[in-house]
Each structure stands twice: as C-alpha cells, then as structure tokens.
Amino acid sequence: MGLLRTLLIIIAIYYAIKFIARLAFPHMLQHFMQKMEKKMQDQQGYSKRNETKIGETVVDKAPKNKKSNDSVGEYVDYEEVDE
C-alpha cells in the first residue's frame, strides 16, 4: 500500500509542476525577452524616439551635396624603406 501511495504522490507532484510551468513559463519568457531587448538597446545606444508603428514607412534621406572626387582615386601614405 505504501508503494502505491508513493507513486500517486510522485504523479500528483509531476502534474502539479507541469500545470504551474504551463502557466508561469510564458510570463517568465516574456520578462526575459524584454530584459534582453533592453540590454541590447542600451549597448547599441538605441533611443525610443526612432521606433515606428506597425505599417508605418520611414525613409531616411541621404545628405545633400556630398562632394567627392572619385576620379583621383584613394590616397595611400607610404614611406620608402632602405635596405
């Protein structure tokens, strides 16, 4: 009789943990994801003012009149080495 009682207690504890985990896990996961998102935003210097609503289109424009002289090429500074 003691063995049957022990098995029933183990099964009851198993199902109780399973039920509690099913309720608590989504909340714990959501909290963890928000914490990681905030940490990533802090690392990259992200600000809330750049957030957009779902479906909103944002177009970043290039700076005006950026002067470049591509025909000259790239300048490389070097020193001659005597051997």
WOKAZI-V121145 format. One record per backbone hydrogen bond with DSSP energy under -0.5 kcal/mol. CO is the residue of the C=O (numbers start at 1). NH is the residue of the N-H. E is the energy in kcal/mol with one decimal. If there is no record, write none. Layout:
BEGIN
CO_NH_E / CO_NH_E
END
This chain:
BEGIN
1_5_-2.1 / 2_6_-2.2 / 3_7_-2.3 / 4_8_-2.2 / 5_9_-2.1 / 6_10_-2.4 / 7_11_-2.5 / 8_12_-2.4 / 9_13_-2.5 / 10_14_-2.3 / 11_15_-2.4 / 12_16_-2.2 / 13_17_-2.5 / 14_18_-2.3 / 15_19_-2.3 / 16_20_-2.5 / 17_21_-2.7 / 18_22_-1.9 / 19_23_-1.4 / 20_24_-2.9 / 21_25_-2.7 / 24_28_-2.4 / 25_29_-2.8 / 26_30_-2.3 / 27_31_-2.3 / 28_32_-2.4 / 29_33_-2.6 / 30_34_-2.3 / 31_35_-2.1 / 32_36_-2.3 / 33_37_-2.5 / 34_38_-2.2 / 35_39_-2.0 / 36_40_-2.3 / 37_41_-2.3 / 38_42_-2.3 / 39_43_-1.9 / 40_44_-1.9 / 41_45_-0.7 / 41_46_-2.3 / 47_50_-1.4 / 48_51_-1.6 / 53_56_-1.8 / 58_60_-0.5 / 59_61_-0.5 / 65_67_-0.8 / 68_70_-0.7 / 69_72_-0.8 / 69_73_-0.6 / 80_82_-0.5
END
